[in-house]
Amino acid sequence: MIGEVREWKMTEEERLAYIKKHPIRPTKQAKKNTKMDYKWRSEKAVAARKKKGPI
């Protein structure tokens, strides 16, 4: 076996102390619009093919 899996559980006090020490901060990056991503990719591919020209 490569490694041993160890399971441990925090008490409620330990969990709250961990959250206080390591708070979750929101990211500064904007969320991407995943619904329109496929259209952008196809347009980019078509533009790349047009630039390349016939082989």
mmCIF entry with sequence, helices, sheets and N, C-alpha, C, O atoms, coordinates in Angstrom:
data_MODEL
# 
_entry.id   MODEL 
# 
_entity.id                         1 
_entity.type                       polymer 
_entity.pdbx_number_of_molecules   1 
# 
_entity_poly.entity_id                      1 
_entity_poly.type                           'polypeptide(L)' 
_entity_poly.nstd_linkage                   no 
_entity_poly.nstd_monomer                   no 
_entity_poly.pdbx_seq_one_letter_code       MIGEVREWKMTEEERLAYIKKHPIRPTKQAKKNTKMDYKWRSEKAVAARKKKGPI 
_entity_poly.pdbx_seq_one_letter_code_can   MIGEVREWKMTEEERLAYIKKHPIRPTKQAKKNTKMDYKWRSEKAVAARKKKGPI 
_entity_poly.pdbx_strand_id                 A 
# 
loop_
_entity_poly_seq.entity_id 
_entity_poly_seq.num 
_entity_poly_seq.mon_id 
_entity_poly_seq.hetero 
1 1  MET n 
1 2  ILE n 
1 3  GLY n 
1 4  GLU n 
1 5  VAL n 
1 6  ARG n 
1 7  GLU n 
1 8  TRP n 
1 9  LYS n 
1 10 MET n 
1 11 THR n 
1 12 GLU n 
1 13 GLU n 
1 14 GLU n 
1 15 ARG n 
1 16 LEU n 
1 17 ALA n 
1 18 TYR n 
1 19 ILE n 
1 20 LYS n 
1 21 LYS n 
1 22 HIS n 
1 23 PRO n 
1 24 ILE n 
1 25 ARG n 
1 26 PRO n 
1 27 THR n 
1 28 LYS n 
1 29 GLN n 
1 30 ALA n 
1 31 LYS n 
1 32 LYS n 
1 33 ASN n 
1 34 THR n 
1 35 LYS n 
1 36 MET n 
1 37 ASP n 
1 38 TYR n 
1 39 LYS n 
1 40 TRP n 
1 41 ARG n 
1 42 SER n 
1 43 GLU n 
1 44 LYS n 
1 45 ALA n 
1 46 VAL n 
1 47 ALA n 
1 48 ALA n 
1 49 ARG n 
1 50 LYS n 
1 51 LYS n 
1 52 LYS n 
1 53 GLY n 
1 54 PRO n 
1 55 ILE n 
# 
_struct_asym.id          A 
_struct_asym.entity_id   1 
# 
loop_
_struct_conf.conf_type_id 
_struct_conf.id 
_struct_conf.pdbx_PDB_helix_id 
_struct_conf.beg_label_comp_id 
_struct_conf.beg_label_asym_id 
_struct_conf.beg_label_seq_id 
_struct_conf.pdbx_beg_PDB_ins_code 
_struct_conf.end_label_comp_id 
_struct_conf.end_label_asym_id 
_struct_conf.end_label_seq_id 
_struct_conf.pdbx_end_PDB_ins_code 
_struct_conf.beg_auth_comp_id 
_struct_conf.beg_auth_asym_id 
_struct_conf.beg_auth_seq_id 
_struct_conf.end_auth_comp_id 
_struct_conf.end_auth_asym_id 
_struct_conf.end_auth_seq_id 
_struct_conf.pdbx_PDB_helix_class 
_struct_conf.details 
_struct_conf.pdbx_PDB_helix_length 
HELX_P HELX_P1 AA1 GLU A 12 ? LYS A 21 ? GLU A 12 LYS A 21 1 ? 10 
HELX_P HELX_P2 AA2 ASP A 37 ? LYS A 52 ? ASP A 37 LYS A 52 1 ? 16 
# 
_struct_conf_type.id          HELX_P 
_struct_conf_type.criteria    ? 
_struct_conf_type.reference   ? 
# 
loop_
_atom_site.group_PDB 
_atom_site.id 
_atom_site.type_symbol 
_atom_site.label_atom_id 
_atom_site.label_alt_id 
_atom_site.label_comp_id 
_atom_site.label_asym_id 
_atom_site.label_entity_id 
_atom_site.label_seq_id 
_atom_site.pdbx_PDB_ins_code 
_atom_site.Cartn_x 
_atom_site.Cartn_y 
_atom_site.Cartn_z 
_atom_site.occupancy 
_atom_site.B_iso_or_equiv 
_atom_site.pdbx_formal_charge 
_atom_site.auth_seq_id 
_atom_site.auth_comp_id 
_atom_site.auth_asym_id 
_atom_site.auth_atom_id 
_atom_site.pdbx_PDB_model_num 
ATOM 1   N N  . MET A 1 1  ? 0.844   -1.183 0.000   1.00 0.00 ? 1  MET A N  1 
ATOM 2   C CA . MET A 1 1  ? 0.000   0.000  0.000   1.00 0.00 ? 1  MET A CA 1 
ATOM 3   C C  . MET A 1 1  ? 0.888   1.245  0.000   1.00 0.00 ? 1  MET A C  1 
ATOM 4   O O  . MET A 1 1  ? 1.897   1.294  0.703   1.00 0.00 ? 1  MET A O  1 
ATOM 5   N N  . ILE A 1 2  ? 0.512   2.235  -0.781  1.00 0.00 ? 2  ILE A N  1 
ATOM 6   C CA . ILE A 1 2  ? 1.315   3.447  -0.927  1.00 0.00 ? 2  ILE A CA 1 
ATOM 7   C C  . ILE A 1 2  ? 1.262   4.312  0.323   1.00 0.00 ? 2  ILE A C  1 
ATOM 8   O O  . ILE A 1 2  ? 2.300   4.718  0.845   1.00 0.00 ? 2  ILE A O  1 
ATOM 9   N N  . GLY A 1 3  ? 0.090   4.586  0.790   1.00 0.00 ? 3  GLY A N  1 
ATOM 10  C CA . GLY A 1 3  ? -0.031  5.462  1.954   1.00 0.00 ? 3  GLY A CA 1 
ATOM 11  C C  . GLY A 1 3  ? -1.226  5.084  2.790   1.00 0.00 ? 3  GLY A C  1 
ATOM 12  O O  . GLY A 1 3  ? -2.126  4.376  2.338   1.00 0.00 ? 3  GLY A O  1 
ATOM 13  N N  . GLU A 1 4  ? -1.223  5.554  3.991   1.00 0.00 ? 4  GLU A N  1 
ATOM 14  C CA . GLU A 1 4  ? -2.298  5.236  4.913   1.00 0.00 ? 4  GLU A CA 1 
ATOM 15  C C  . GLU A 1 4  ? -3.224  6.443  5.023   1.00 0.00 ? 4  GLU A C  1 
ATOM 16  O O  . GLU A 1 4  ? -2.770  7.582  5.133   1.00 0.00 ? 4  GLU A O  1 
ATOM 17  N N  . VAL A 1 5  ? -4.515  6.178  4.991   1.00 0.00 ? 5  VAL A N  1 
ATOM 18  C CA . VAL A 1 5  ? -5.505  7.250  5.127   1.00 0.00 ? 5  VAL A CA 1 
ATOM 19  C C  . VAL A 1 5  ? -5.860  7.373  6.596   1.00 0.00 ? 5  VAL A C  1 
ATOM 20  O O  . VAL A 1 5  ? -6.276  6.409  7.239   1.00 0.00 ? 5  VAL A O  1 
ATOM 21  N N  . ARG A 1 6  ? -5.688  8.578  7.112   1.00 0.00 ? 6  ARG A N  1 
ATOM 22  C CA . ARG A 1 6  ? -6.022  8.825  8.514   1.00 0.00 ? 6  ARG A CA 1 
ATOM 23  C C  . ARG A 1 6  ? -7.229  9.745  8.557   1.00 0.00 ? 6  ARG A C  1 
ATOM 24  O O  . ARG A 1 6  ? -7.280  10.751 7.848   1.00 0.00 ? 6  ARG A O  1 
ATOM 25  N N  . GLU A 1 7  ? -8.172  9.406  9.368   1.00 0.00 ? 7  GLU A N  1 
ATOM 26  C CA . GLU A 1 7  ? -9.379  10.220 9.508   1.00 0.00 ? 7  GLU A CA 1 
ATOM 27  C C  . GLU A 1 7  ? -9.356  10.866 10.886  1.00 0.00 ? 7  GLU A C  1 
ATOM 28  O O  . GLU A 1 7  ? -9.074  10.215 11.893  1.00 0.00 ? 7  GLU A O  1 
ATOM 29  N N  . TRP A 1 8  ? -9.657  12.154 10.908  1.00 0.00 ? 8  TRP A N  1 
ATOM 30  C CA . TRP A 1 8  ? -9.752  12.840 12.178  1.00 0.00 ? 8  TRP A CA 1 
ATOM 31  C C  . TRP A 1 8  ? -10.911 13.823 12.110  1.00 0.00 ? 8  TRP A C  1 
ATOM 32  O O  . TRP A 1 8  ? -11.264 14.312 11.037  1.00 0.00 ? 8  TRP A O  1 
ATOM 33  N N  . LYS A 1 9  ? -11.481 14.098 13.237  1.00 0.00 ? 9  LYS A N  1 
ATOM 34  C CA . LYS A 1 9  ? -12.633 14.988 13.290  1.00 0.00 ? 9  LYS A CA 1 
ATOM 35  C C  . LYS A 1 9  ? -12.349 16.114 14.268  1.00 0.00 ? 9  LYS A C  1 
ATOM 36  O O  . LYS A 1 9  ? -11.724 15.916 15.310  1.00 0.00 ? 9  LYS A O  1 
ATOM 37  N N  . MET A 1 10 ? -12.824 17.305 13.908  1.00 0.00 ? 10 MET A N  1 
ATOM 38  C CA . MET A 1 10 ? -12.654 18.473 14.781  1.00 0.00 ? 10 MET A CA 1 
ATOM 39  C C  . MET A 1 10 ? -13.853 18.585 15.710  1.00 0.00 ? 10 MET A C  1 
ATOM 40  O O  . MET A 1 10 ? -14.978 18.225 15.364  1.00 0.00 ? 10 MET A O  1 
ATOM 41  N N  . THR A 1 11 ? -13.576 19.091 16.883  1.00 0.00 ? 11 THR A N  1 
ATOM 42  C CA . THR A 1 11 ? -14.683 19.456 17.757  1.00 0.00 ? 11 THR A CA 1 
ATOM 43  C C  . THR A 1 11 ? -15.236 20.787 17.249  1.00 0.00 ? 11 THR A C  1 
ATOM 44  O O  . THR A 1 11 ? -14.598 21.454 16.435  1.00 0.00 ? 11 THR A O  1 
ATOM 45  N N  . GLU A 1 12 ? -16.393 21.166 17.715  1.00 0.00 ? 12 GLU A N  1 
ATOM 46  C CA . GLU A 1 12 ? -17.004 22.421 17.280  1.00 0.00 ? 12 GLU A CA 1 
ATOM 47  C C  . GLU A 1 12 ? -16.121 23.613 17.637  1.00 0.00 ? 12 GLU A C  1 
ATOM 48  O O  . GLU A 1 12 ? -16.022 24.560 16.856  1.00 0.00 ? 12 GLU A O  1 
ATOM 49  N N  . GLU A 1 13 ? -15.484 23.583 18.791  1.00 0.00 ? 13 GLU A N  1 
ATOM 50  C CA . GLU A 1 13 ? -14.600 24.674 19.207  1.00 0.00 ? 13 GLU A CA 1 
ATOM 51  C C  . GLU A 1 13 ? -13.381 24.757 18.292  1.00 0.00 ? 13 GLU A C  1 
ATOM 52  O O  . GLU A 1 13 ? -12.964 25.853 17.918  1.00 0.00 ? 13 GLU A O  1 
ATOM 53  N N  . GLU A 1 14 ? -12.805 23.612 17.928  1.00 0.00 ? 14 GLU A N  1 
ATOM 54  C CA . GLU A 1 14 ? -11.654 23.591 17.028  1.00 0.00 ? 14 GLU A CA 1 
ATOM 55  C C  . GLU A 1 14 ? -12.031 24.125 15.645  1.00 0.00 ? 14 GLU A C  1 
ATOM 56  O O  . GLU A 1 14 ? -11.277 24.870 15.019  1.00 0.00 ? 14 GLU A O  1 
ATOM 57  N N  . ARG A 1 15 ? -13.219 23.724 15.190  1.00 0.00 ? 15 ARG A N  1 
ATOM 58  C CA . ARG A 1 15 ? -13.690 24.176 13.881  1.00 0.00 ? 15 ARG A CA 1 
ATOM 59  C C  . ARG A 1 15 ? -13.877 25.686 13.857  1.00 0.00 ? 15 ARG A C  1 
ATOM 60  O O  . ARG A 1 15 ? -13.470 26.344 12.900  1.00 0.00 ? 15 ARG A O  1 
ATOM 61  N N  . LEU A 1 16 ? -14.482 26.237 14.889  1.00 0.00 ? 16 LEU A N  1 
ATOM 62  C CA . LEU A 1 16 ? -14.699 27.688 14.948  1.00 0.00 ? 16 LEU A CA 1 
ATOM 63  C C  . LEU A 1 16 ? -13.375 28.442 15.060  1.00 0.00 ? 16 LEU A C  1 
ATOM 64  O O  . LEU A 1 16 ? -13.224 29.518 14.480  1.00 0.00 ? 16 LEU A O  1 
ATOM 65  N N  . ALA A 1 17 ? -12.422 27.888 15.796  1.00 0.00 ? 17 ALA A N  1 
ATOM 66  C CA . ALA A 1 17 ? -11.107 28.512 15.910  1.00 0.00 ? 17 ALA A CA 1 
ATOM 67  C C  . ALA A 1 17 ? -10.391 28.486 14.561  1.00 0.00 ? 17 ALA A C  1 
ATOM 68  O O  . ALA A 1 17 ? -9.725  29.454 14.193  1.00 0.00 ? 17 ALA A O  1 
ATOM 69  N N  . TYR A 1 18 ? -10.524 27.388 13.826  1.00 0.00 ? 18 TYR A N  1 
ATOM 70  C CA . TYR A 1 18 ? -9.888  27.285 12.507  1.00 0.00 ? 18 TYR A CA 1 
ATOM 71  C C  . TYR A 1 18 ? -10.495 28.297 11.538  1.00 0.00 ? 18 TYR A C  1 
ATOM 72  O O  . TYR A 1 18 ? -9.774  28.953 10.786  1.00 0.00 ? 18 TYR A O  1 
ATOM 73  N N  . ILE A 1 19 ? -11.806 28.418 11.558  1.00 0.00 ? 19 ILE A N  1 
ATOM 74  C CA . ILE A 1 19 ? -12.487 29.385 10.678  1.00 0.00 ? 19 ILE A CA 1 
ATOM 75  C C  . ILE A 1 19 ? -12.077 30.808 11.031  1.00 0.00 ? 19 ILE A C  1 
ATOM 76  O O  . ILE A 1 19 ? -11.904 31.641 10.142  1.00 0.00 ? 19 ILE A O  1 
ATOM 77  N N  . LYS A 1 20 ? -11.921 31.092 12.316  1.00 0.00 ? 20 LYS A N  1 
ATOM 78  C CA . LYS A 1 20 ? -11.498 32.430 12.736  1.00 0.00 ? 20 LYS A CA 1 
ATOM 79  C C  . LYS A 1 20 ? -10.071 32.722 12.274  1.00 0.00 ? 20 LYS A C  1 
ATOM 80  O O  . LYS A 1 20 ? -9.765  33.844 11.870  1.00 0.00 ? 20 LYS A O  1 
ATOM 81  N N  . LYS A 1 21 ? -9.202  31.721 12.332  1.00 0.00 ? 21 LYS A N  1 
ATOM 82  C CA . LYS A 1 21 ? -7.811  31.896 11.929  1.00 0.00 ? 21 LYS A CA 1 
ATOM 83  C C  . LYS A 1 21 ? -7.672  31.942 10.407  1.00 0.00 ? 21 LYS A C  1 
ATOM 84  O O  . LYS A 1 21 ? -6.819  32.666 9.893   1.00 0.00 ? 21 LYS A O  1 
ATOM 85  N N  . HIS A 1 22 ? -8.493  31.183 9.677   1.00 0.00 ? 22 HIS A N  1 
ATOM 86  C CA . HIS A 1 22 ? -8.422  31.095 8.216   1.00 0.00 ? 22 HIS A CA 1 
ATOM 87  C C  . HIS A 1 22 ? -9.777  31.462 7.608   1.00 0.00 ? 22 HIS A C  1 
ATOM 88  O O  . HIS A 1 22 ? -10.498 30.576 7.150   1.00 0.00 ? 22 HIS A O  1 
ATOM 89  N N  . PRO A 1 23 ? -10.136 32.741 7.594   1.00 0.00 ? 23 PRO A N  1 
ATOM 90  C CA . PRO A 1 23 ? -11.454 33.123 7.071   1.00 0.00 ? 23 PRO A CA 1 
ATOM 91  C C  . PRO A 1 23 ? -11.536 32.934 5.555   1.00 0.00 ? 23 PRO A C  1 
ATOM 92  O O  . PRO A 1 23 ? -10.529 32.985 4.848   1.00 0.00 ? 23 PRO A O  1 
ATOM 93  N N  . ILE A 1 24 ? -12.739 32.720 5.087   1.00 0.00 ? 24 ILE A N  1 
ATOM 94  C CA . ILE A 1 24 ? -12.973 32.591 3.649   1.00 0.00 ? 24 ILE A CA 1 
ATOM 95  C C  . ILE A 1 24 ? -13.121 33.998 3.086   1.00 0.00 ? 24 ILE A C  1 
ATOM 96  O O  . ILE A 1 24 ? -14.002 34.756 3.493   1.00 0.00 ? 24 ILE A O  1 
ATOM 97  N N  . ARG A 1 25 ? -12.245 34.334 2.141   1.00 0.00 ? 25 ARG A N  1 
ATOM 98  C CA . ARG A 1 25 ? -12.280 35.666 1.541   1.00 0.00 ? 25 ARG A CA 1 
ATOM 99  C C  . ARG A 1 25 ? -12.778 35.567 0.105   1.00 0.00 ? 25 ARG A C  1 
ATOM 100 O O  . ARG A 1 25 ? -12.383 34.654 -0.620  1.00 0.00 ? 25 ARG A O  1 
ATOM 101 N N  . PRO A 1 26 ? -13.626 36.476 -0.310  1.00 0.00 ? 26 PRO A N  1 
ATOM 102 C CA . PRO A 1 26 ? -14.088 36.438 -1.705  1.00 0.00 ? 26 PRO A CA 1 
ATOM 103 C C  . PRO A 1 26 ? -12.938 36.776 -2.657  1.00 0.00 ? 26 PRO A C  1 
ATOM 104 O O  . PRO A 1 26 ? -12.054 37.564 -2.319  1.00 0.00 ? 26 PRO A O  1 
ATOM 105 N N  . THR A 1 27 ? -12.958 36.182 -3.835  1.00 0.00 ? 27 THR A N  1 
ATOM 106 C CA . THR A 1 27 ? -11.907 36.447 -4.819  1.00 0.00 ? 27 THR A CA 1 
ATOM 107 C C  . THR A 1 27 ? -12.177 37.769 -5.514  1.00 0.00 ? 27 THR A C  1 
ATOM 108 O O  . THR A 1 27 ? -13.310 38.251 -5.536  1.00 0.00 ? 27 THR A O  1 
ATOM 109 N N  . LYS A 1 28 ? -11.124 38.357 -6.084  1.00 0.00 ? 28 LYS A N  1 
ATOM 110 C CA . LYS A 1 28 ? -11.262 39.612 -6.801  1.00 0.00 ? 28 LYS A CA 1 
ATOM 111 C C  . LYS A 1 28 ? -11.601 39.383 -8.266  1.00 0.00 ? 28 LYS A C  1 
ATOM 112 O O  . LYS A 1 28 ? -11.937 40.329 -8.979  1.00 0.00 ? 28 LYS A O  1 
ATOM 113 N N  . GLN A 1 29 ? -11.515 38.133 -8.724  1.00 0.00 ? 29 GLN A N  1 
ATOM 114 C CA . GLN A 1 29 ? -11.796 37.825 -10.122 1.00 0.00 ? 29 GLN A CA 1 
ATOM 115 C C  . GLN A 1 29 ? -13.303 37.758 -10.348 1.00 0.00 ? 29 GLN A C  1 
ATOM 116 O O  . GLN A 1 29 ? -14.059 37.275 -9.505  1.00 0.00 ? 29 GLN A O  1 
ATOM 117 N N  . ALA A 1 30 ? -13.710 38.254 -11.500 1.00 0.00 ? 30 ALA A N  1 
ATOM 118 C CA . ALA A 1 30 ? -15.117 38.191 -11.853 1.00 0.00 ? 30 ALA A CA 1 
ATOM 119 C C  . ALA A 1 30 ? -15.457 36.786 -12.331 1.00 0.00 ? 30 ALA A C  1 
ATOM 120 O O  . ALA A 1 30 ? -14.612 36.080 -12.882 1.00 0.00 ? 30 ALA A O  1 
ATOM 121 N N  . LYS A 1 31 ? -16.696 36.396 -12.113 1.00 0.00 ? 31 LYS A N  1 
ATOM 122 C CA . LYS A 1 31 ? -17.126 35.075 -12.571 1.00 0.00 ? 31 LYS A CA 1 
ATOM 123 C C  . LYS A 1 31 ? -17.288 35.092 -14.087 1.00 0.00 ? 31 LYS A C  1 
ATOM 124 O O  . LYS A 1 31 ? -17.734 36.079 -14.672 1.00 0.00 ? 31 LYS A O  1 
ATOM 125 N N  . LYS A 1 32 ? -16.916 33.983 -14.702 1.00 0.00 ? 32 LYS A N  1 
ATOM 126 C CA . LYS A 1 32 ? -17.036 33.876 -16.150 1.00 0.00 ? 32 LYS A CA 1 
ATOM 127 C C  . LYS A 1 32 ? -18.447 33.430 -16.505 1.00 0.00 ? 32 LYS A C  1 
ATOM 128 O O  . LYS A 1 32 ? -19.088 32.689 -15.760 1.00 0.00 ? 32 LYS A O  1 
ATOM 129 N N  . ASN A 1 33 ? -18.907 33.887 -17.635 1.00 0.00 ? 33 ASN A N  1 
ATOM 130 C CA . ASN A 1 33 ? -20.217 33.481 -18.121 1.00 0.00 ? 33 ASN A CA 1 
ATOM 131 C C  . ASN A 1 33 ? -20.035 32.175 -18.894 1.00 0.00 ? 33 ASN A C  1 
ATOM 132 O O  . ASN A 1 33 ? -19.630 32.198 -20.057 1.00 0.00 ? 33 ASN A O  1 
ATOM 133 N N  . THR A 1 34 ? -20.328 31.047 -18.269 1.00 0.00 ? 34 THR A N  1 
ATOM 134 C CA . THR A 1 34 ? -20.084 29.749 -18.888 1.00 0.00 ? 34 THR A CA 1 
ATOM 135 C C  . THR A 1 34 ? -21.114 29.423 -19.963 1.00 0.00 ? 34 THR A C  1 
ATOM 136 O O  . THR A 1 34 ? -20.868 28.551 -20.796 1.00 0.00 ? 34 THR A O  1 
ATOM 137 N N  . LYS A 1 35 ? -22.250 30.093 -19.967 1.00 0.00 ? 35 LYS A N  1 
ATOM 138 C CA . LYS A 1 35 ? -23.286 29.793 -20.961 1.00 0.00 ? 35 LYS A CA 1 
ATOM 139 C C  . LYS A 1 35 ? -22.856 30.243 -22.352 1.00 0.00 ? 35 LYS A C  1 
ATOM 140 O O  . LYS A 1 35 ? -23.235 29.609 -23.337 1.00 0.00 ? 35 LYS A O  1 
ATOM 141 N N  . MET A 1 36 ? -22.079 31.315 -22.464 1.00 0.00 ? 36 MET A N  1 
ATOM 142 C CA . MET A 1 36 ? -21.701 31.858 -23.764 1.00 0.00 ? 36 MET A CA 1 
ATOM 143 C C  . MET A 1 36 ? -20.313 31.420 -24.209 1.00 0.00 ? 36 MET A C  1 
ATOM 144 O O  . MET A 1 36 ? -19.880 31.771 -25.307 1.00 0.00 ? 36 MET A O  1 
ATOM 145 N N  . ASP A 1 37 ? -19.614 30.665 -23.381 1.00 0.00 ? 37 ASP A N  1 
ATOM 146 C CA . ASP A 1 37 ? -18.237 30.293 -23.678 1.00 0.00 ? 37 ASP A CA 1 
ATOM 147 C C  . ASP A 1 37 ? -18.130 29.480 -24.961 1.00 0.00 ? 37 ASP A C  1 
ATOM 148 O O  . ASP A 1 37 ? -17.189 29.670 -25.732 1.00 0.00 ? 37 ASP A O  1 
ATOM 149 N N  . TYR A 1 38 ? -19.075 28.579 -25.203 1.00 0.00 ? 38 TYR A N  1 
ATOM 150 C CA . TYR A 1 38 ? -18.990 27.738 -26.395 1.00 0.00 ? 38 TYR A CA 1 
ATOM 151 C C  . TYR A 1 38 ? -19.097 28.554 -27.673 1.00 0.00 ? 38 TYR A C  1 
ATOM 152 O O  . TYR A 1 38 ? -18.463 28.206 -28.670 1.00 0.00 ? 38 TYR A O  1 
ATOM 153 N N  . LYS A 1 39 ? -19.867 29.612 -27.676 1.00 0.00 ? 39 LYS A N  1 
ATOM 154 C CA . LYS A 1 39 ? -19.997 30.448 -28.878 1.00 0.00 ? 39 LYS A CA 1 
ATOM 155 C C  . LYS A 1 39 ? -18.697 31.201 -29.140 1.00 0.00 ? 39 LYS A C  1 
ATOM 156 O O  . LYS A 1 39 ? -18.264 31.309 -30.287 1.00 0.00 ? 39 LYS A O  1 
ATOM 157 N N  . TRP A 1 40 ? -18.078 31.718 -28.093 1.00 0.00 ? 40 TRP A N  1 
ATOM 158 C CA . TRP A 1 40 ? -16.825 32.450 -28.247 1.00 0.00 ? 40 TRP A CA 1 
ATOM 159 C C  . TRP A 1 40 ? -15.748 31.536 -28.795 1.00 0.00 ? 40 TRP A C  1 
ATOM 160 O O  . TRP A 1 40 ? -14.970 31.949 -29.654 1.00 0.00 ? 40 TRP A O  1 
ATOM 161 N N  . ARG A 1 41 ? -15.686 30.305 -28.317 1.00 0.00 ? 41 ARG A N  1 
ATOM 162 C CA . ARG A 1 41 ? -14.673 29.368 -28.776 1.00 0.00 ? 41 ARG A CA 1 
ATOM 163 C C  . ARG A 1 41 ? -14.854 29.050 -30.248 1.00 0.00 ? 41 ARG A C  1 
ATOM 164 O O  . ARG A 1 41 ? -13.871 28.981 -30.985 1.00 0.00 ? 41 ARG A O  1 
ATOM 165 N N  . SER A 1 42 ? -16.085 28.854 -30.693 1.00 0.00 ? 42 SER A N  1 
ATOM 166 C CA . SER A 1 42 ? -16.298 28.531 -32.103 1.00 0.00 ? 42 SER A CA 1 
ATOM 167 C C  . SER A 1 42 ? -15.970 29.732 -32.991 1.00 0.00 ? 42 SER A C  1 
ATOM 168 O O  . SER A 1 42 ? -15.420 29.562 -34.079 1.00 0.00 ? 42 SER A O  1 
ATOM 169 N N  . GLU A 1 43 ? -16.297 30.927 -32.544 1.00 0.00 ? 43 GLU A N  1 
ATOM 170 C CA . GLU A 1 43 ? -15.963 32.122 -33.324 1.00 0.00 ? 43 GLU A CA 1 
ATOM 171 C C  . GLU A 1 43 ? -14.449 32.288 -33.428 1.00 0.00 ? 43 GLU A C  1 
ATOM 172 O O  . GLU A 1 43 ? -13.935 32.673 -34.478 1.00 0.00 ? 43 GLU A O  1 
ATOM 173 N N  . LYS A 1 44 ? -13.740 32.000 -32.348 1.00 0.00 ? 44 LYS A N  1 
ATOM 174 C CA . LYS A 1 44 ? -12.290 32.106 -32.351 1.00 0.00 ? 44 LYS A CA 1 
ATOM 175 C C  . LYS A 1 44 ? -11.687 31.072 -33.313 1.00 0.00 ? 44 LYS A C  1 
ATOM 176 O O  . LYS A 1 44 ? -10.731 31.374 -34.028 1.00 0.00 ? 44 LYS A O  1 
ATOM 177 N N  . ALA A 1 45 ? -12.238 29.869 -33.330 1.00 0.00 ? 45 ALA A N  1 
ATOM 178 C CA . ALA A 1 45 ? -11.730 28.830 -34.224 1.00 0.00 ? 45 ALA A CA 1 
ATOM 179 C C  . ALA A 1 45 ? -11.957 29.198 -35.689 1.00 0.00 ? 45 ALA A C  1 
ATOM 180 O O  . ALA A 1 45 ? -11.083 28.996 -36.531 1.00 0.00 ? 45 ALA A O  1 
ATOM 181 N N  . VAL A 1 46 ? -13.130 29.737 -35.981 1.00 0.00 ? 46 VAL A N  1 
ATOM 182 C CA . VAL A 1 46 ? -13.430 30.151 -37.360 1.00 0.00 ? 46 VAL A CA 1 
ATOM 183 C C  . VAL A 1 46 ? -12.479 31.264 -37.779 1.00 0.00 ? 46 VAL A C  1 
ATOM 184 O O  . VAL A 1 46 ? -11.965 31.245 -38.897 1.00 0.00 ? 46 VAL A O  1 
ATOM 185 N N  . ALA A 1 47 ? -12.238 32.230 -36.901 1.00 0.00 ? 47 ALA A N  1 
ATOM 186 C CA . ALA A 1 47 ? -11.331 33.336 -37.229 1.00 0.00 ? 47 ALA A CA 1 
ATOM 187 C C  . ALA A 1 47 ? -9.915  32.816 -37.461 1.00 0.00 ? 47 ALA A C  1 
ATOM 188 O O  . ALA A 1 47 ? -9.216  33.307 -38.347 1.00 0.00 ? 47 ALA A O  1 
ATOM 189 N N  . ALA A 1 48 ? -9.497  31.854 -36.693 1.00 0.00 ? 48 ALA A N  1 
ATOM 190 C CA . ALA A 1 48 ? -8.146  31.299 -36.843 1.00 0.00 ? 48 ALA A CA 1 
ATOM 191 C C  . ALA A 1 48 ? -8.031  30.563 -38.197 1.00 0.00 ? 48 ALA A C  1 
ATOM 192 O O  . ALA A 1 48 ? -7.007  30.653 -38.874 1.00 0.00 ? 48 ALA A O  1 
ATOM 193 N N  . ARG A 1 49 ? -9.087  29.843 -38.574 1.00 0.00 ? 49 ARG A N  1 
ATOM 194 C CA . ARG A 1 49 ? -9.059  29.153 -39.853 1.00 0.00 ? 49 ARG A CA 1 
ATOM 195 C C  . ARG A 1 49 ? -9.022  30.132 -41.025 1.00 0.00 ? 49 ARG A C  1 
ATOM 196 O O  . ARG A 1 49 ? -8.353  29.879 -42.028 1.00 0.00 ? 49 ARG A O  1 
ATOM 197 N N  . LYS A 1 50 ? -9.738  31.245 -40.899 1.00 0.00 ? 50 LYS A N  1 
ATOM 198 C CA . LYS A 1 50 ? -9.765  32.242 -41.974 1.00 0.00 ? 50 LYS A CA 1 
ATOM 199 C C  . LYS A 1 50 ? -8.399  32.905 -42.119 1.00 0.00 ? 50 LYS A C  1 
ATOM 200 O O  . LYS A 1 50 ? -7.972  33.179 -43.241 1.00 0.00 ? 50 LYS A O  1 
ATOM 201 N N  . LYS A 1 51 ? -7.712  33.167 -41.024 1.00 0.00 ? 51 LYS A N  1 
ATOM 202 C CA . LYS A 1 51 ? -6.392  33.780 -41.069 1.00 0.00 ? 51 LYS A CA 1 
ATOM 203 C C  . LYS A 1 51 ? -5.372  32.837 -41.703 1.00 0.00 ? 51 LYS A C  1 
ATOM 204 O O  . LYS A 1 51 ? -4.486  33.262 -42.444 1.00 0.00 ? 51 LYS A O  1 
ATOM 205 N N  . LYS A 1 52 ? -5.518  31.551 -41.397 1.00 0.00 ? 52 LYS A N  1 
ATOM 206 C CA . LYS A 1 52 ? -4.544  30.559 -41.850 1.00 0.00 ? 52 LYS A CA 1 
ATOM 207 C C  . LYS A 1 52 ? -4.641  30.393 -43.373 1.00 0.00 ? 52 LYS A C  1 
ATOM 208 O O  . LYS A 1 52 ? -3.619  30.272 -44.048 1.00 0.00 ? 52 LYS A O  1 
ATOM 209 N N  . GLY A 1 53 ? -5.846  30.388 -43.905 1.00 0.00 ? 53 GLY A N  1 
ATOM 210 C CA . GLY A 1 53 ? -6.028  30.227 -45.336 1.00 0.00 ? 53 GLY A CA 1 
ATOM 211 C C  . GLY A 1 53 ? -5.910  28.787 -45.792 1.00 0.00 ? 53 GLY A C  1 
ATOM 212 O O  . GLY A 1 53 ? -5.718  27.896 -44.966 1.00 0.00 ? 53 GLY A O  1 
ATOM 213 N N  . PRO A 1 54 ? -6.022  28.538 -47.094 1.00 0.00 ? 54 PRO A N  1 
ATOM 214 C CA . PRO A 1 54 ? -5.941  27.161 -47.594 1.00 0.00 ? 54 PRO A CA 1 
ATOM 215 C C  . PRO A 1 54 ? -4.529  26.595 -47.417 1.00 0.00 ? 54 PRO A C  1 
ATOM 216 O O  . PRO A 1 54 ? -3.539  27.326 -47.419 1.00 0.00 ? 54 PRO A O  1 
ATOM 217 N N  . ILE A 1 55 ? -4.472  25.312 -47.269 1.00 0.00 ? 55 ILE A N  1 
ATOM 218 C CA . ILE A 1 55 ? -3.176  24.631 -47.035 1.00 0.00 ? 55 ILE A CA 1 
ATOM 219 C C  . ILE A 1 55 ? -2.427  24.428 -48.343 1.00 0.00 ? 55 ILE A C  1 
ATOM 220 O O  . ILE A 1 55 ? -1.326  23.876 -48.344 1.00 0.00 ? 55 ILE A O  1 
# 
